[in-house]
Amino acid sequence: MQLQNKKLDWEQFLQIREEVLKAWPTGQEVDLTEAIAYQKQIPVHKRFGQKLEEAKKEGITLAQPRAGVALVHEHIELLRFLVEEGGADLLPTTIDSYTRQNRYNEAQAGIEESRTAGRSMLNGFPAVNHGLAACREVTEAVPVPVQVRHGTPDARLLTEISLAGGFTAYEGGGISYNIPYAKEVPLERSIRDWQYVDRLVGYYEEQGVSINREPFGPLTGTLVPPCISHAVAIIEALLAAEQGVKSLTLGYGQCGNLVQDVAAVRSLEELADEYLSRFGYQHVVVTTVFHQWMGGFPQDESKAFGVISWGAATAALAKATKVIVKTPHEAMGIPTKEANAAGIRATKQVLNMLKDQPLLENQEITVEKELIKAETRAILERLLEFGEGDIALGTVRGFQAGIIDIPFAPSRFNAGRLLPARDHNGAVRLLDFGNLPFGEDIKEIHREKIAQRGKSEGRDPSFQMVIDDIYAIGKGMLVGKPR
Ligand SMILES: CC[C@H]1O[C@@H](n2cnc3c(N)ncnc32)[C@H](O)[C@@H]1O
């Protein structure tokens, strides 16, 4: 049947579900009625969406790290440490790469190796292999809400086990966990698989259990212009809302220029409200998440703390509901629990110092916000045309045509023709627009700003600027100026 943005028929869903639960033995542990009852007994202070909604009302920014290790008790110890020593307001459970690719046999081998080695031999928590009881052990062992974070194109079984396992929030989407994460997964397939995920969340909602859903904002995390990540976020919001999701956190990866980043967070929330109400989705609570710099980090830990703190400051000034915290080990790999906790402490110090200082209103932010909204609308409206009014169909066709295009994505279903580069203030602009449906007025703004940078650097705008910008923050700068 042709892909469309339409709520999955429950009987059809249950038919698919029979196959989904067979993909690994732990799938047989999931009983929806029992899982709903289990979720209903989770106390309200452990419910992710609830805590986000309270933070939004209070106008504060919550801090959440990424974290995940192979074995259950070590993972619990890690999460407890991040709350007790780091002050984490919200917790993750980052899933390992094998599980993300449905390679459960290799995840199982990783569990055995970790037991033998006495340390984590996986880069995350293999929730599917551990199963229901272990997930409940994790979510019951910590005092704050826990969210599953991963990068899985086909996350159907992981979702079944995560929700039955007591996690009250779940990251990802059919575009955001495919195009930046996989090379060969057809977009139509991943969108369908994530319609299953969101339909399951919709079913929990209908039974009175609210589960927060967070499309993955940063995408490739490498110079992604706000209009691109916003377009994906709004598409995945519409797809999720159609399946009955009511608690949405939309995200954006820090680019580094304060005006652009604050404008990005504000425009994201406004665009979400605009499109959700336009398509008739009522009572959807929208919050925002700001990801501290997702690109290359400095090796030097003090410089890394500088990047982390700048991300914390921007999140607070933008009044994002949540900030995802980086660690001083970012350039090295999986952080120690101590380094992870240190990243959270540095972040919370800045959040606390800024929470009573609203950013002064300024014209530059308003102009930037309107530019981002115009760019994002141009993409979304063209996708709707391509889909004859259906955003799911329009998205598949739009990616084929390069109407939407994610810079530096590995997927062969992505056009990969955009070339982003920073302007003289460090804001991310476009050197090559690929096939984005922008008018000359918008293009001229980008060209002029990049030309200004070229003049100030005494060089013509070129691909070299893109390369220099990719390495700049790792080398202690923002704009990749020639030496
Ligand atoms: C989205 C990619 C980000 O997730 C981070 N990440 C991935 N796996 C883990 C992990 N197991 N523990 C802590 N951070 C992690 C990684 O450092 C990168 O910044």
The ligand as an SDF file (V2000), in Angstrom:
LIG
                    3D

 19 21  0  0  0  0  0  0  0  0999 V2000
   24.9170   11.2910   19.1060 C   0  0  0  0  0  0  0  0  0  0  0  0
   26.4170   11.1490   19.1610 C   0  0  0  0  0  0  0  0  0  0  0  0
   26.9490   11.5350   20.5260 C   0  0  0  0  0  0  0  0  0  0  0  0
   26.5750   10.5590   21.4970 O   0  0  0  0  0  0  0  0  0  0  0  0
   27.6760   10.3610   22.3810 C   0  0  0  0  0  0  0  0  0  0  0  0
   27.6040    8.9860   22.8590 N   0  0  0  0  0  0  0  0  0  0  0  0
   27.3730    7.9030   22.1040 C   0  0  0  0  0  0  0  0  0  0  0  0
   27.4000    6.7900   22.8710 N   0  0  0  0  0  0  0  0  0  0  0  0
   27.6560    7.2130   24.1510 C   0  0  0  0  0  0  0  0  0  0  0  0
   27.7960    6.5510   25.4020 C   0  0  0  0  0  0  0  0  0  0  0  0
   27.6900    5.2220   25.4810 N   0  0  0  0  0  0  0  0  0  0  0  0
   28.0690    7.2890   26.4990 N   0  0  0  0  0  0  0  0  0  0  0  0
   28.1800    8.6380   26.4080 C   0  0  0  0  0  0  0  0  0  0  0  0
   28.0530    9.3220   25.2540 N   0  0  0  0  0  0  0  0  0  0  0  0
   27.7900    8.6120   24.1420 C   0  0  0  0  0  0  0  0  0  0  0  0
   28.9120   10.6020   21.5170 C   0  0  0  0  0  0  0  0  0  0  0  0
   29.9480   11.0700   22.2880 O   0  0  0  0  0  0  0  0  0  0  0  0
   28.4420   11.6590   20.5710 C   0  0  0  0  0  0  0  0  0  0  0  0
   28.7300   12.9080   21.1110 O   0  0  0  0  0  0  0  0  0  0  0  0
  1  2  1  0
  2  3  1  0
  3  4  1  0
  3 18  1  0
  4  5  1  0
  5  6  1  0
  5 16  1  0
  6  7  1  0
  6 15  1  0
  7  8  2  0
  8  9  1  0
  9 10  1  0
  9 15  2  0
 10 11  1  0
 10 12  2  0
 12 13  1  0
 13 14  2  0
 14 15  1  0
 16 17  1  0
 16 18  1  0
 18 19  1  0
M  END
$$$$
